[in-house]
Amino acid sequence: GRDLVLVAEVIREANSAYYRPLQPVKSLDAALMMIGQNGLRMLLARIAFRPLIQMQEGGFARQAAPTIWNQSEKCALAASLMAPGLGAGVFEAYLAGLMQNLGLIVALRLAGRASDEGKIPGSSEFGRRLFDVSRQLSATIAGHWEFPQDVVDGIAGVGRLDATVLSGALERGDQIAKLRLLLDAHVVDEDDVLVSGSLDNFERRCLGKLGALDGAG
């Protein structure tokens, strides 16, 4: 309550299109009632992560940071929505969604220093390897920072046969978030097979909730 910036963030969150209050929320107490304990924890995590991804000194990382952060926010929310149905922790899934792209930012910073004439390979194989290595790097960082082991294992396990339930929530959340970015950029349409053929009814509702985030400003 003594941090005016944080109070403003909490009230703004409670008034967002995601929560859709019947009337404007103006007090901290009312805002906390609206978003709940988990909502507050997720908001605090998002505020803490934002500068880690957005504040870059230059090169590839700086150019990519806005899109990566946008996808990270959406992935975190989508993973948290998918978590209950898969038996995973909601807050842990949210943390994993925020955390999974941190390794990519590190990789892009290194690529910017090592590349010739500011270019990196444009092949699909390079992209797949970059994302695979970046995800493992994110898991390593999460372990070094002493994140909950469920979060570390969840990030590292995506795409593996021994994947945890949190990995499953993160993988689905990541796909939904990427589809949201493609829709918002008008790369695909709502009736595209990538949407209609890969998402069930609940996942499509989740996709719609991610669109409401942008409507919140």
HUSUL-V433665 format. One record per pair of residues at least 12 apart in sequence whose ideal C-beta (glycine too) atoms are under 8 Angstrom apart, sorted by the first residue. I is the first residue (numbers start at 1). J is the second residue. Records with the same first field share a line. If there is no record, write none. Layout:
BEGIN
I: J + J
END
This chain:
BEGIN
1: 28
6: 47
7: 28
9: 43 + 47
10: 28 + 31 + 32 + 35 + 40 + 43
11: 25 + 26 + 27 + 28 + 31
12: 216
13: 31 + 35 + 39 + 43
14: 30 + 31 + 32 + 34 + 35
15: 31 + 216
16: 212 + 213 + 216
17: 212 + 213 + 215 + 216
18: 209 + 212 + 213 + 216
19: 34 + 35
20: 212
21: 34
38: 90 + 91
41: 91
42: 76 + 77 + 80 + 91 + 94
45: 76 + 91 + 94 + 95 + 98
46: 73 + 76 + 98
49: 72 + 98 + 99 + 102
50: 69
52: 102 + 105
53: 65 + 68 + 69 + 72 + 101 + 102 + 105
54: 66 + 69
56: 105 + 109
58: 112
59: 108 + 109 + 111 + 112 + 113 + 118
60: 108 + 109 + 111 + 112 + 115 + 120
61: 105 + 108 + 109 + 112
64: 104 + 105 + 108
65: 105
67: 181
68: 101 + 104 + 105
69: 101
70: 181
71: 101 + 177 + 178 + 181
72: 97 + 98 + 100 + 101
73: 98 + 213
74: 176 + 177 + 180 + 181 + 210 + 213
75: 97 + 98 + 100 + 101 + 170 + 173 + 174 + 176 + 177 + 178
76: 93 + 94 + 95 + 96 + 97 + 98 + 173
77: 94 + 97 + 173 + 177 + 209 + 210 + 213
78: 97 + 172 + 173 + 174 + 176 + 177 + 180 + 206 + 207 + 210
79: 93 + 94 + 96 + 97 + 169 + 170 + 172 + 173 + 174
80: 93 + 94 + 97 + 169 + 173
81: 173 + 206 + 209
82: 168 + 169 + 172 + 173 + 176 + 203 + 206
83: 166 + 169
85: 202
86: 165 + 166 + 168 + 169 + 172
87: 165
88: 150 + 154 + 164 + 165 + 166 + 168 + 169
89: 150 + 166
92: 148 + 150 + 151 + 154 + 166
93: 154 + 166 + 169 + 170 + 173
95: 147 + 148 + 151
96: 151 + 154 + 155 + 166 + 169 + 170
97: 170 + 173 + 174 + 177
99: 138 + 141 + 142 + 147 + 151 + 155
100: 135 + 138 + 155 + 158 + 170 + 174
101: 134 + 138
102: 137 + 138 + 141
103: 133 + 134 + 135 + 136 + 137 + 138 + 139 + 140 + 141
104: 130 + 131 + 134 + 138
106: 134 + 137 + 141
107: 130 + 133 + 134 + 137
132: 159
135: 155 + 156 + 158
136: 156
138: 155
139: 152 + 153 + 155 + 156
142: 155
150: 164 + 166
151: 166
153: 166 + 167
154: 166 + 167 + 169 + 170
155: 167 + 170
158: 170 + 171 + 174
159: 171
172: 203
175: 198
176: 199 + 203 + 206 + 207 + 210
177: 210
179: 194 + 195 + 198 + 199 + 207
180: 207 + 210 + 211
182: 194
183: 195 + 207 + 211
184: 211 + 214
195: 207
END
